[in-house]
Amino acid sequence: VDTIRLKMLKVAAKAVHSARYTIFKLCSSCPYKKEYYQTLANIRGLKPAAV
């Protein structure tokens, strides 16, 4: 868990809000940029559990 937190959550990013979207802008030298965006895409694809 510490490795995931270190690599995915402790990232310097800027959240930009528009009327419809919230965009995370990462610095160009971020070493885990591809993994970060893939994780966000995976989270978006999750479906809520039926109750």
mmCIF entry with sequence, helices, sheets and N, C-alpha, C, O atoms, coordinates in Angstrom:
data_MODEL
# 
_entry.id   MODEL 
# 
_entity.id                         1 
_entity.type                       polymer 
_entity.pdbx_number_of_molecules   1 
# 
_entity_poly.entity_id                      1 
_entity_poly.type                           'polypeptide(L)' 
_entity_poly.nstd_linkage                   no 
_entity_poly.nstd_monomer                   no 
_entity_poly.pdbx_seq_one_letter_code       VDTIRLKMLKVAAKAVHSARYTIFKLCSSCPYKKEYYQTLANIRGLKPAAV 
_entity_poly.pdbx_seq_one_letter_code_can   VDTIRLKMLKVAAKAVHSARYTIFKLCSSCPYKKEYYQTLANIRGLKPAAV 
_entity_poly.pdbx_strand_id                 A 
# 
loop_
_entity_poly_seq.entity_id 
_entity_poly_seq.num 
_entity_poly_seq.mon_id 
_entity_poly_seq.hetero 
1 1  VAL n 
1 2  ASP n 
1 3  THR n 
1 4  ILE n 
1 5  ARG n 
1 6  LEU n 
1 7  LYS n 
1 8  MET n 
1 9  LEU n 
1 10 LYS n 
1 11 VAL n 
1 12 ALA n 
1 13 ALA n 
1 14 LYS n 
1 15 ALA n 
1 16 VAL n 
1 17 HIS n 
1 18 SER n 
1 19 ALA n 
1 20 ARG n 
1 21 TYR n 
1 22 THR n 
1 23 ILE n 
1 24 PHE n 
1 25 LYS n 
1 26 LEU n 
1 27 CYS n 
1 28 SER n 
1 29 SER n 
1 30 CYS n 
1 31 PRO n 
1 32 TYR n 
1 33 LYS n 
1 34 LYS n 
1 35 GLU n 
1 36 TYR n 
1 37 TYR n 
1 38 GLN n 
1 39 THR n 
1 40 LEU n 
1 41 ALA n 
1 42 ASN n 
1 43 ILE n 
1 44 ARG n 
1 45 GLY n 
1 46 LEU n 
1 47 LYS n 
1 48 PRO n 
1 49 ALA n 
1 50 ALA n 
1 51 VAL n 
# 
_struct_asym.id          A 
_struct_asym.entity_id   1 
# 
loop_
_struct_conf.conf_type_id 
_struct_conf.id 
_struct_conf.pdbx_PDB_helix_id 
_struct_conf.beg_label_comp_id 
_struct_conf.beg_label_asym_id 
_struct_conf.beg_label_seq_id 
_struct_conf.pdbx_beg_PDB_ins_code 
_struct_conf.end_label_comp_id 
_struct_conf.end_label_asym_id 
_struct_conf.end_label_seq_id 
_struct_conf.pdbx_end_PDB_ins_code 
_struct_conf.beg_auth_comp_id 
_struct_conf.beg_auth_asym_id 
_struct_conf.beg_auth_seq_id 
_struct_conf.end_auth_comp_id 
_struct_conf.end_auth_asym_id 
_struct_conf.end_auth_seq_id 
_struct_conf.pdbx_PDB_helix_class 
_struct_conf.details 
_struct_conf.pdbx_PDB_helix_length 
HELX_P HELX_P1 AA1 ASP A 2  ? ILE A 4  ? ASP A 2  ILE A 4  1 ? 3  
HELX_P HELX_P2 AA2 ARG A 5  ? LEU A 9  ? ARG A 5  LEU A 9  3 ? 5  
HELX_P HELX_P3 AA3 LYS A 33 ? GLY A 45 ? LYS A 33 GLY A 45 1 ? 13 
# 
_struct_conf_type.id          HELX_P 
_struct_conf_type.criteria    ? 
_struct_conf_type.reference   ? 
# 
_struct_sheet.id               AA1 
_struct_sheet.type             ? 
_struct_sheet.number_strands   2 
_struct_sheet.details          ? 
# 
_struct_sheet_order.sheet_id     AA1 
_struct_sheet_order.range_id_1   1 
_struct_sheet_order.range_id_2   2 
_struct_sheet_order.offset       ? 
_struct_sheet_order.sense        anti-parallel 
# 
loop_
_struct_sheet_range.sheet_id 
_struct_sheet_range.id 
_struct_sheet_range.beg_label_comp_id 
_struct_sheet_range.beg_label_asym_id 
_struct_sheet_range.beg_label_seq_id 
_struct_sheet_range.pdbx_beg_PDB_ins_code 
_struct_sheet_range.end_label_comp_id 
_struct_sheet_range.end_label_asym_id 
_struct_sheet_range.end_label_seq_id 
_struct_sheet_range.pdbx_end_PDB_ins_code 
_struct_sheet_range.beg_auth_comp_id 
_struct_sheet_range.beg_auth_asym_id 
_struct_sheet_range.beg_auth_seq_id 
_struct_sheet_range.end_auth_comp_id 
_struct_sheet_range.end_auth_asym_id 
_struct_sheet_range.end_auth_seq_id 
AA1 1 ALA A 13 ? HIS A 17 ? ALA A 13 HIS A 17 
AA1 2 THR A 22 ? LEU A 26 ? THR A 22 LEU A 26 
# 
loop_
_atom_site.group_PDB 
_atom_site.id 
_atom_site.type_symbol 
_atom_site.label_atom_id 
_atom_site.label_alt_id 
_atom_site.label_comp_id 
_atom_site.label_asym_id 
_atom_site.label_entity_id 
_atom_site.label_seq_id 
_atom_site.pdbx_PDB_ins_code 
_atom_site.Cartn_x 
_atom_site.Cartn_y 
_atom_site.Cartn_z 
_atom_site.occupancy 
_atom_site.B_iso_or_equiv 
_atom_site.pdbx_formal_charge 
_atom_site.auth_seq_id 
_atom_site.auth_comp_id 
_atom_site.auth_asym_id 
_atom_site.auth_atom_id 
_atom_site.pdbx_PDB_model_num 
ATOM 1   N N  . VAL A 1 1  ? 0.835   -1.198 0.000   1.00 0.00 ? 1  VAL A N  1 
ATOM 2   C CA . VAL A 1 1  ? 0.000   0.000  0.000   1.00 0.00 ? 1  VAL A CA 1 
ATOM 3   C C  . VAL A 1 1  ? 0.871   1.249  0.000   1.00 0.00 ? 1  VAL A C  1 
ATOM 4   O O  . VAL A 1 1  ? 0.533   2.232  -0.660  1.00 0.00 ? 1  VAL A O  1 
ATOM 5   N N  . ASP A 1 2  ? 1.965   1.233  0.713   1.00 0.00 ? 2  ASP A N  1 
ATOM 6   C CA . ASP A 1 2  ? 2.826   2.415  0.748   1.00 0.00 ? 2  ASP A CA 1 
ATOM 7   C C  . ASP A 1 2  ? 3.383   2.740  -0.633  1.00 0.00 ? 2  ASP A C  1 
ATOM 8   O O  . ASP A 1 2  ? 3.501   3.911  -0.992  1.00 0.00 ? 2  ASP A O  1 
ATOM 9   N N  . THR A 1 3  ? 3.726   1.719  -1.409  1.00 0.00 ? 3  THR A N  1 
ATOM 10  C CA . THR A 1 3  ? 4.269   1.951  -2.743  1.00 0.00 ? 3  THR A CA 1 
ATOM 11  C C  . THR A 1 3  ? 3.218   2.570  -3.653  1.00 0.00 ? 3  THR A C  1 
ATOM 12  O O  . THR A 1 3  ? 3.521   3.494  -4.407  1.00 0.00 ? 3  THR A O  1 
ATOM 13  N N  . ILE A 1 4  ? 1.994   2.074  -3.591  1.00 0.00 ? 4  ILE A N  1 
ATOM 14  C CA . ILE A 1 4  ? 0.921   2.634  -4.409  1.00 0.00 ? 4  ILE A CA 1 
ATOM 15  C C  . ILE A 1 4  ? 0.677   4.082  -4.014  1.00 0.00 ? 4  ILE A C  1 
ATOM 16  O O  . ILE A 1 4  ? 0.527   4.948  -4.875  1.00 0.00 ? 4  ILE A O  1 
ATOM 17  N N  . ARG A 1 5  ? 0.639   4.341  -2.731  1.00 0.00 ? 5  ARG A N  1 
ATOM 18  C CA . ARG A 1 5  ? 0.403   5.711  -2.274  1.00 0.00 ? 5  ARG A CA 1 
ATOM 19  C C  . ARG A 1 5  ? 1.539   6.615  -2.724  1.00 0.00 ? 5  ARG A C  1 
ATOM 20  O O  . ARG A 1 5  ? 1.303   7.737  -3.172  1.00 0.00 ? 5  ARG A O  1 
ATOM 21  N N  . LEU A 1 6  ? 2.764   6.135  -2.607  1.00 0.00 ? 6  LEU A N  1 
ATOM 22  C CA . LEU A 1 6  ? 3.918   6.947  -2.975  1.00 0.00 ? 6  LEU A CA 1 
ATOM 23  C C  . LEU A 1 6  ? 3.914   7.257  -4.465  1.00 0.00 ? 6  LEU A C  1 
ATOM 24  O O  . LEU A 1 6  ? 4.193   8.388  -4.863  1.00 0.00 ? 6  LEU A O  1 
ATOM 25  N N  . LYS A 1 7  ? 3.604   6.275  -5.285  1.00 0.00 ? 7  LYS A N  1 
ATOM 26  C CA . LYS A 1 7  ? 3.688   6.463  -6.730  1.00 0.00 ? 7  LYS A CA 1 
ATOM 27  C C  . LYS A 1 7  ? 2.456   7.115  -7.333  1.00 0.00 ? 7  LYS A C  1 
ATOM 28  O O  . LYS A 1 7  ? 2.571   7.817  -8.337  1.00 0.00 ? 7  LYS A O  1 
ATOM 29  N N  . MET A 1 8  ? 1.279   6.903  -6.752  1.00 0.00 ? 8  MET A N  1 
ATOM 30  C CA . MET A 1 8  ? 0.053   7.383  -7.377  1.00 0.00 ? 8  MET A CA 1 
ATOM 31  C C  . MET A 1 8  ? -0.578  8.585  -6.680  1.00 0.00 ? 8  MET A C  1 
ATOM 32  O O  . MET A 1 8  ? -1.198  9.414  -7.346  1.00 0.00 ? 8  MET A O  1 
ATOM 33  N N  . LEU A 1 9  ? -0.443  8.700  -5.397  1.00 0.00 ? 9  LEU A N  1 
ATOM 34  C CA . LEU A 1 9  ? -1.135  9.776  -4.688  1.00 0.00 ? 9  LEU A CA 1 
ATOM 35  C C  . LEU A 1 9  ? -0.253  10.970 -4.371  1.00 0.00 ? 9  LEU A C  1 
ATOM 36  O O  . LEU A 1 9  ? -0.738  12.099 -4.305  1.00 0.00 ? 9  LEU A O  1 
ATOM 37  N N  . LYS A 1 10 ? 1.020   10.738 -4.176  1.00 0.00 ? 10 LYS A N  1 
ATOM 38  C CA . LYS A 1 10 ? 1.917   11.847 -3.883  1.00 0.00 ? 10 LYS A CA 1 
ATOM 39  C C  . LYS A 1 10 ? 2.506   12.385 -5.180  1.00 0.00 ? 10 LYS A C  1 
ATOM 40  O O  . LYS A 1 10 ? 3.716   12.340 -5.404  1.00 0.00 ? 10 LYS A O  1 
ATOM 41  N N  . VAL A 1 11 ? 1.619   12.893 -6.020  1.00 0.00 ? 11 VAL A N  1 
ATOM 42  C CA . VAL A 1 11 ? 2.006   13.414 -7.323  1.00 0.00 ? 11 VAL A CA 1 
ATOM 43  C C  . VAL A 1 11 ? 1.615   14.879 -7.368  1.00 0.00 ? 11 VAL A C  1 
ATOM 44  O O  . VAL A 1 11 ? 0.495   15.245 -7.011  1.00 0.00 ? 11 VAL A O  1 
ATOM 45  N N  . ALA A 1 12 ? 2.534   15.705 -7.803  1.00 0.00 ? 12 ALA A N  1 
ATOM 46  C CA . ALA A 1 12 ? 2.213   17.120 -7.957  1.00 0.00 ? 12 ALA A CA 1 
ATOM 47  C C  . ALA A 1 12 ? 1.378   17.287 -9.219  1.00 0.00 ? 12 ALA A C  1 
ATOM 48  O O  . ALA A 1 12 ? 1.865   17.069 -10.328 1.00 0.00 ? 12 ALA A O  1 
ATOM 49  N N  . ALA A 1 13 ? 0.141   17.667 -9.047  1.00 0.00 ? 13 ALA A N  1 
ATOM 50  C CA . ALA A 1 13 ? -0.756  17.846 -10.185 1.00 0.00 ? 13 ALA A CA 1 
ATOM 51  C C  . ALA A 1 13 ? -1.625  19.068 -9.935  1.00 0.00 ? 13 ALA A C  1 
ATOM 52  O O  . ALA A 1 13 ? -1.804  19.513 -8.801  1.00 0.00 ? 13 ALA A O  1 
ATOM 53  N N  . LYS A 1 14 ? -2.143  19.581 -10.997 1.00 0.00 ? 14 LYS A N  1 
ATOM 54  C CA . LYS A 1 14 ? -3.036  20.727 -10.919 1.00 0.00 ? 14 LYS A CA 1 
ATOM 55  C C  . LYS A 1 14 ? -4.404  20.269 -11.407 1.00 0.00 ? 14 LYS A C  1 
ATOM 56  O O  . LYS A 1 14 ? -4.526  19.737 -12.511 1.00 0.00 ? 14 LYS A O  1 
ATOM 57  N N  . ALA A 1 15 ? -5.420  20.472 -10.599 1.00 0.00 ? 15 ALA A N  1 
ATOM 58  C CA . ALA A 1 15 ? -6.784  20.121 -10.995 1.00 0.00 ? 15 ALA A CA 1 
ATOM 59  C C  . ALA A 1 15 ? -7.439  21.357 -11.596 1.00 0.00 ? 15 ALA A C  1 
ATOM 60  O O  . ALA A 1 15 ? -7.577  22.385 -10.933 1.00 0.00 ? 15 ALA A O  1 
ATOM 61  N N  . VAL A 1 16 ? -7.839  21.246 -12.854 1.00 0.00 ? 16 VAL A N  1 
ATOM 62  C CA . VAL A 1 16 ? -8.457  22.350 -13.562 1.00 0.00 ? 16 VAL A CA 1 
ATOM 63  C C  . VAL A 1 16 ? -9.923  22.003 -13.771 1.00 0.00 ? 16 VAL A C  1 
ATOM 64  O O  . VAL A 1 16 ? -10.241 20.977 -14.374 1.00 0.00 ? 16 VAL A O  1 
ATOM 65  N N  . HIS A 1 17 ? -10.815 22.851 -13.277 1.00 0.00 ? 17 HIS A N  1 
ATOM 66  C CA . HIS A 1 17 ? -12.254 22.625 -13.382 1.00 0.00 ? 17 HIS A CA 1 
ATOM 67  C C  . HIS A 1 17 ? -12.824 23.482 -14.505 1.00 0.00 ? 17 HIS A C  1 
ATOM 68  O O  . HIS A 1 17 ? -12.544 24.678 -14.595 1.00 0.00 ? 17 HIS A O  1 
ATOM 69  N N  . SER A 1 18 ? -13.621 22.860 -15.351 1.00 0.00 ? 18 SER A N  1 
ATOM 70  C CA . SER A 1 18 ? -14.377 23.600 -16.355 1.00 0.00 ? 18 SER A CA 1 
ATOM 71  C C  . SER A 1 18 ? -15.853 23.310 -16.120 1.00 0.00 ? 18 SER A C  1 
ATOM 72  O O  . SER A 1 18 ? -16.211 22.703 -15.110 1.00 0.00 ? 18 SER A O  1 
ATOM 73  N N  . ALA A 1 19 ? -16.692 23.725 -17.019 1.00 0.00 ? 19 ALA A N  1 
ATOM 74  C CA . ALA A 1 19 ? -18.128 23.534 -16.820 1.00 0.00 ? 19 ALA A CA 1 
ATOM 75  C C  . ALA A 1 19 ? -18.503 22.061 -16.751 1.00 0.00 ? 19 ALA A C  1 
ATOM 76  O O  . ALA A 1 19 ? -19.390 21.692 -15.982 1.00 0.00 ? 19 ALA A O  1 
ATOM 77  N N  . ARG A 1 20 ? -17.853 21.217 -17.533 1.00 0.00 ? 20 ARG A N  1 
ATOM 78  C CA . ARG A 1 20 ? -18.223 19.806 -17.586 1.00 0.00 ? 20 ARG A CA 1 
ATOM 79  C C  . ARG A 1 20 ? -17.170 18.858 -17.033 1.00 0.00 ? 20 ARG A C  1 
ATOM 80  O O  . ARG A 1 20 ? -17.504 17.747 -16.620 1.00 0.00 ? 20 ARG A O  1 
ATOM 81  N N  . TYR A 1 21 ? -15.940 19.260 -17.015 1.00 0.00 ? 21 TYR A N  1 
ATOM 82  C CA . TYR A 1 21 ? -14.862 18.325 -16.705 1.00 0.00 ? 21 TYR A CA 1 
ATOM 83  C C  . TYR A 1 21 ? -13.950 18.838 -15.608 1.00 0.00 ? 21 TYR A C  1 
ATOM 84  O O  . TYR A 1 21 ? -13.833 20.041 -15.373 1.00 0.00 ? 21 TYR A O  1 
ATOM 85  N N  . THR A 1 22 ? -13.314 17.898 -14.950 1.00 0.00 ? 22 THR A N  1 
ATOM 86  C CA . THR A 1 22 ? -12.192 18.197 -14.073 1.00 0.00 ? 22 THR A CA 1 
ATOM 87  C C  . THR A 1 22 ? -10.994 17.499 -14.690 1.00 0.00 ? 22 THR A C  1 
ATOM 88  O O  . THR A 1 22 ? -11.016 16.285 -14.895 1.00 0.00 ? 22 THR A O  1 
ATOM 89  N N  . ILE A 1 23 ? -9.957  18.254 -14.985 1.00 0.00 ? 23 ILE A N  1 
ATOM 90  C CA . ILE A 1 23 ? -8.779  17.723 -15.665 1.00 0.00 ? 23 ILE A CA 1 
ATOM 91  C C  . ILE A 1 23 ? -7.594  17.810 -14.718 1.00 0.00 ? 23 ILE A C  1 
ATOM 92  O O  . ILE A 1 23 ? -7.372  18.839 -14.081 1.00 0.00 ? 23 ILE A O  1 
ATOM 93  N N  . PHE A 1 24 ? -6.828  16.713 -14.629 1.00 0.00 ? 24 PHE A N  1 
ATOM 94  C CA . PHE A 1 24 ? -5.604  16.708 -13.856 1.00 0.00 ? 24 PHE A CA 1 
ATOM 95  C C  . PHE A 1 24 ? -4.441  16.948 -14.799 1.00 0.00 ? 24 PHE A C  1 
ATOM 96  O O  . PHE A 1 24 ? -4.241  16.196 -15.752 1.00 0.00 ? 24 PHE A O  1 
ATOM 97  N N  . LYS A 1 25 ? -3.684  17.982 -14.536 1.00 0.00 ? 25 LYS A N  1 
ATOM 98  C CA . LYS A 1 25 ? -2.520  18.285 -15.362 1.00 0.00 ? 25 LYS A CA 1 
ATOM 99  C C  . LYS A 1 25 ? -1.278  17.921 -14.567 1.00 0.00 ? 25 LYS A C  1 
ATOM 100 O O  . LYS A 1 25 ? -1.034  18.456 -13.485 1.00 0.00 ? 25 LYS A O  1 
ATOM 101 N N  . LEU A 1 26 ? -0.505  17.010 -15.117 1.00 0.00 ? 26 LEU A N  1 
ATOM 102 C CA . LEU A 1 26 ? 0.738   16.576 -14.492 1.00 0.00 ? 26 LEU A CA 1 
ATOM 103 C C  . LEU A 1 26 ? 1.909   17.268 -15.174 1.00 0.00 ? 26 LEU A C  1 
ATOM 104 O O  . LEU A 1 26 ? 1.800   17.692 -16.324 1.00 0.00 ? 26 LEU A O  1 
ATOM 105 N N  . CYS A 1 27 ? 3.013   17.380 -14.477 1.00 0.00 ? 27 CYS A N  1 
ATOM 106 C CA . CYS A 1 27 ? 4.194   17.971 -15.084 1.00 0.00 ? 27 CYS A CA 1 
ATOM 107 C C  . CYS A 1 27 ? 4.718   17.028 -16.175 1.00 0.00 ? 27 CYS A C  1 
ATOM 108 O O  . CYS A 1 27 ? 4.479   15.822 -16.121 1.00 0.00 ? 27 CYS A O  1 
ATOM 109 N N  . SER A 1 28 ? 5.410   17.563 -17.132 1.00 0.00 ? 28 SER A N  1 
ATOM 110 C CA . SER A 1 28 ? 5.884   16.759 -18.263 1.00 0.00 ? 28 SER A CA 1 
ATOM 111 C C  . SER A 1 28 ? 6.954   15.755 -17.855 1.00 0.00 ? 28 SER A C  1 
ATOM 112 O O  . SER A 1 28 ? 7.178   14.776 -18.567 1.00 0.00 ? 28 SER A O  1 
ATOM 113 N N  . SER A 1 29 ? 7.612   15.975 -16.736 1.00 0.00 ? 29 SER A N  1 
ATOM 114 C CA . SER A 1 29 ? 8.673   15.068 -16.312 1.00 0.00 ? 29 SER A CA 1 
ATOM 115 C C  . SER A 1 29 ? 8.199   14.026 -15.297 1.00 0.00 ? 29 SER A C  1 
ATOM 116 O O  . SER A 1 29 ? 9.022   13.335 -14.696 1.00 0.00 ? 29 SER A O  1 
ATOM 117 N N  . CYS A 1 30 ? 6.893   13.907 -15.100 1.00 0.00 ? 30 CYS A N  1 
ATOM 118 C CA . CYS A 1 30 ? 6.353   12.942 -14.148 1.00 0.00 ? 30 CYS A CA 1 
ATOM 119 C C  . CYS A 1 30 ? 6.654   11.522 -14.640 1.00 0.00 ? 30 CYS A C  1 
ATOM 120 O O  . CYS A 1 30 ? 6.218   11.153 -15.730 1.00 0.00 ? 30 CYS A O  1 
ATOM 121 N N  . PRO A 1 31 ? 7.391   10.714 -13.859 1.00 0.00 ? 31 PRO A N  1 
ATOM 122 C CA . PRO A 1 31 ? 7.790   9.386  -14.333 1.00 0.00 ? 31 PRO A CA 1 
ATOM 123 C C  . PRO A 1 31 ? 6.641   8.383  -14.409 1.00 0.00 ? 31 PRO A C  1 
ATOM 124 O O  . PRO A 1 31 ? 6.756   7.393  -15.131 1.00 0.00 ? 31 PRO A O  1 
ATOM 125 N N  . TYR A 1 32 ? 5.549   8.600  -13.699 1.00 0.00 ? 32 TYR A N  1 
ATOM 126 C CA . TYR A 1 32 ? 4.443   7.645  -13.674 1.00 0.00 ? 32 TYR A CA 1 
ATOM 127 C C  . TYR A 1 32 ? 3.195   8.208  -14.337 1.00 0.00 ? 32 TYR A C  1 
ATOM 128 O O  . TYR A 1 32 ? 2.079   7.826  -13.985 1.00 0.00 ? 32 TYR A O  1 
ATOM 129 N N  . LYS A 1 33 ? 3.373   9.106  -15.285 1.00 0.00 ? 33 LYS A N  1 
ATOM 130 C CA . LYS A 1 33 ? 2.249   9.761  -15.940 1.00 0.00 ? 33 LYS A CA 1 
ATOM 131 C C  . LYS A 1 33 ? 1.334   8.754  -16.640 1.00 0.00 ? 33 LYS A C  1 
ATOM 132 O O  . LYS A 1 33 ? 0.114   8.826  -16.489 1.00 0.00 ? 33 LYS A O  1 
ATOM 133 N N  . LYS A 1 34 ? 1.888   7.843  -17.380 1.00 0.00 ? 34 LYS A N  1 
ATOM 134 C CA . LYS A 1 34 ? 1.101   6.849  -18.113 1.00 0.00 ? 34 LYS A CA 1 
ATOM 135 C C  . LYS A 1 34 ? 0.307   5.978  -17.140 1.00 0.00 ? 34 LYS A C  1 
ATOM 136 O O  . LYS A 1 34 ? -0.877  5.723  -17.362 1.00 0.00 ? 34 LYS A O  1 
ATOM 137 N N  . GLU A 1 35 ? 0.947   5.522  -16.067 1.00 0.00 ? 35 GLU A N  1 
ATOM 138 C CA . GLU A 1 35 ? 0.283   4.677  -15.086 1.00 0.00 ? 35 GLU A CA 1 
ATOM 139 C C  . GLU A 1 35 ? -0.817  5.434  -14.354 1.00 0.00 ? 35 GLU A C  1 
ATOM 140 O O  . GLU A 1 35 ? -1.862  4.863  -14.041 1.00 0.00 ? 35 GLU A O  1 
ATOM 141 N N  . TYR A 1 36 ? -0.590  6.705  -14.082 1.00 0.00 ? 36 TYR A N  1 
ATOM 142 C CA . TYR A 1 36 ? -1.575  7.517  -13.387 1.00 0.00 ? 36 TYR A CA 1 
ATOM 143 C C  . TYR A 1 36 ? -2.851  7.639  -14.215 1.00 0.00 ? 36 TYR A C  1 
ATOM 144 O O  . TYR A 1 36 ? -3.953  7.446  -13.700 1.00 0.00 ? 36 TYR A O  1 
ATOM 145 N N  . TYR A 1 37 ? -2.699  7.959  -15.492 1.00 0.00 ? 37 TYR A N  1 
ATOM 146 C CA . TYR A 1 37 ? -3.864  8.103  -16.356 1.00 0.00 ? 37 TYR A CA 1 
ATOM 147 C C  . TYR A 1 37 ? -4.545  6.763  -16.604 1.00 0.00 ? 37 TYR A C  1 
ATOM 148 O O  . TYR A 1 37 ? -5.767  6.716  -16.747 1.00 0.00 ? 37 TYR A O  1 
ATOM 149 N N  . GLN A 1 38 ? -3.784  5.674  -16.659 1.00 0.00 ? 38 GLN A N  1 
ATOM 150 C CA . GLN A 1 38 ? -4.388  4.353  -16.818 1.00 0.00 ? 38 GLN A CA 1 
ATOM 151 C C  . GLN A 1 38 ? -5.209  3.990  -15.580 1.00 0.00 ? 38 GLN A C  1 
ATOM 152 O O  . GLN A 1 38 ? -6.286  3.405  -15.703 1.00 0.00 ? 38 GLN A O  1 
ATOM 153 N N  . THR A 1 39 ? -4.714  4.328  -14.400 1.00 0.00 ? 39 THR A N  1 
ATOM 154 C CA . THR A 1 39 ? -5.453  4.070  -13.166 1.00 0.00 ? 39 THR A CA 1 
ATOM 155 C C  . THR A 1 39 ? -6.749  4.863  -13.137 1.00 0.00 ? 39 THR A C  1 
ATOM 156 O O  . THR A 1 39 ? -7.788  4.332  -12.744 1.00 0.00 ? 39 THR A O  1 
ATOM 157 N N  . LEU A 1 40 ? -6.706  6.125  -13.547 1.00 0.00 ? 40 LEU A N  1 
ATOM 158 C CA . LEU A 1 40 ? -7.929  6.935  -13.603 1.00 0.00 ? 40 LEU A CA 1 
ATOM 159 C C  . LEU A 1 40 ? -8.931  6.337  -14.587 1.00 0.00 ? 40 LEU A C  1 
ATOM 160 O O  . LEU A 1 40 ? -10.131 6.323  -14.313 1.00 0.00 ? 40 LEU A O  1 
ATOM 161 N N  . ALA A 1 41 ? -8.456  5.848  -15.717 1.00 0.00 ? 41 ALA A N  1 
ATOM 162 C CA . ALA A 1 41 ? -9.347  5.218  -16.698 1.00 0.00 ? 41 ALA A CA 1 
ATOM 163 C C  . ALA A 1 41 ? -9.968  3.953  -16.117 1.00 0.00 ? 41 ALA A C  1 
ATOM 164 O O  . ALA A 1 41 ? -11.148 3.688  -16.344 1.00 0.00 ? 41 ALA A O  1 
ATOM 165 N N  . ASN A 1 42 ? -9.193  3.170  -15.372 1.00 0.00 ? 42 ASN A N  1 
ATOM 166 C CA . ASN A 1 42 ? -9.719  1.958  -14.746 1.00 0.00 ? 42 ASN A CA 1 
ATOM 167 C C  . ASN A 1 42 ? -10.780 2.300  -13.703 1.00 0.00 ? 42 ASN A C  1 
ATOM 168 O O  . ASN A 1 42 ? -11.792 1.606  -13.604 1.00 0.00 ? 42 ASN A O  1 
ATOM 169 N N  . ILE A 1 43 ? -10.564 3.347  -12.934 1.00 0.00 ? 43 ILE A N  1 
ATOM 170 C CA . ILE A 1 43 ? -11.534 3.761  -11.922 1.00 0.00 ? 43 ILE A CA 1 
ATOM 171 C C  . ILE A 1 43 ? -12.834 4.205  -12.592 1.00 0.00 ? 43 ILE A C  1 
ATOM 172 O O  . ILE A 1 43 ? -13.923 3.888  -12.113 1.00 0.00 ? 43 ILE A O  1 
ATOM 173 N N  . ARG A 1 44 ? -12.715 4.946  -13.711 1.00 0.00 ? 44 ARG A N  1 
ATOM 174 C CA . ARG A 1 44 ? -13.916 5.371  -14.429 1.00 0.00 ? 44 ARG A CA 1 
ATOM 175 C C  . ARG A 1 44 ? -14.711 4.186  -14.951 1.00 0.00 ? 44 ARG A C  1 
ATOM 176 O O  . ARG A 1 44 ? -15.935 4.262  -15.056 1.00 0.00 ? 44 ARG A O  1 
ATOM 177 N N  . GLY A 1 45 ? -14.030 3.088  -15.282 1.00 0.00 ? 45 GLY A N  1 
ATOM 178 C CA . GLY A 1 45 ? -14.704 1.925  -15.834 1.00 0.00 ? 45 GLY A CA 1 
ATOM 179 C C  . GLY A 1 45 ? -15.388 1.048  -14.802 1.00 0.00 ? 45 GLY A C  1 
ATOM 180 O O  . GLY A 1 45 ? -16.126 0.135  -15.173 1.00 0.00 ? 45 GLY A O  1 
ATOM 181 N N  . LEU A 1 46 ? -15.164 1.297  -13.509 1.00 0.00 ? 46 LEU A N  1 
ATOM 182 C CA . LEU A 1 46 ? -15.790 0.482  -12.474 1.00 0.00 ? 46 LEU A CA 1 
ATOM 183 C C  . LEU A 1 46 ? -17.292 0.742  -12.428 1.00 0.00 ? 46 LEU A C  1 
ATOM 184 O O  . LEU A 1 46 ? -17.753 1.863  -12.643 1.00 0.00 ? 46 LEU A O  1 
ATOM 185 N N  . LYS A 1 47 ? -18.026 -0.298 -12.148 1.00 0.00 ? 47 LYS A N  1 
ATOM 186 C CA . LYS A 1 47 ? -19.481 -0.177 -12.010 1.00 0.00 ? 47 LYS A CA 1 
ATOM 187 C C  . LYS A 1 47 ? -19.846 -0.354 -10.541 1.00 0.00 ? 47 LYS A C  1 
ATOM 188 O O  . LYS A 1 47 ? -19.262 -1.197 -9.861  1.00 0.00 ? 47 LYS A O  1 
ATOM 189 N N  . PRO A 1 48 ? -20.800 0.424  -10.042 1.00 0.00 ? 48 PRO A N  1 
ATOM 190 C CA . PRO A 1 48 ? -21.197 0.288  -8.634  1.00 0.00 ? 48 PRO A CA 1 
ATOM 191 C C  . PRO A 1 48 ? -21.836 -1.077 -8.393  1.00 0.00 ? 48 PRO A C  1 
ATOM 192 O O  . PRO A 1 48 ? -22.501 -1.636 -9.266  1.00 0.00 ? 48 PRO A O  1 
ATOM 193 N N  . ALA A 1 49 ? -21.619 -1.596 -7.194  1.00 0.00 ? 49 ALA A N  1 
ATOM 194 C CA . ALA A 1 49 ? -22.185 -2.883 -6.827  1.00 0.00 ? 49 ALA A CA 1 
ATOM 195 C C  . ALA A 1 49 ? -23.691 -2.759 -6.616  1.00 0.00 ? 49 ALA A C  1 
ATOM 196 O O  . ALA A 1 49 ? -24.174 -1.765 -6.073  1.00 0.00 ? 49 ALA A O  1 
ATOM 197 N N  . ALA A 1 50 ? -24.417 -3.769 -7.047  1.00 0.00 ? 50 ALA A N  1 
ATOM 198 C CA . ALA A 1 50 ? -25.872 -3.776 -6.850  1.00 0.00 ? 50 ALA A CA 1 
ATOM 199 C C  . ALA A 1 50 ? -26.175 -4.087 -5.385  1.00 0.00 ? 50 ALA A C  1 
ATOM 200 O O  . ALA A 1 50 ? -25.535 -4.941 -4.771  1.00 0.00 ? 50 ALA A O  1 
ATOM 201 N N  . VAL A 1 51 ? -27.143 -3.392 -4.852  1.00 0.00 ? 51 VAL A N  1 
ATOM 202 C CA . VAL A 1 51 ? -27.486 -3.573 -3.436  1.00 0.00 ? 51 VAL A CA 1 
ATOM 203 C C  . VAL A 1 51 ? -28.618 -4.535 -3.279  1.00 0.00 ? 51 VAL A C  1 
ATOM 204 O O  . VAL A 1 51 ? -29.043 -4.811 -2.157  1.00 0.00 ? 51 VAL A O  1 
# 
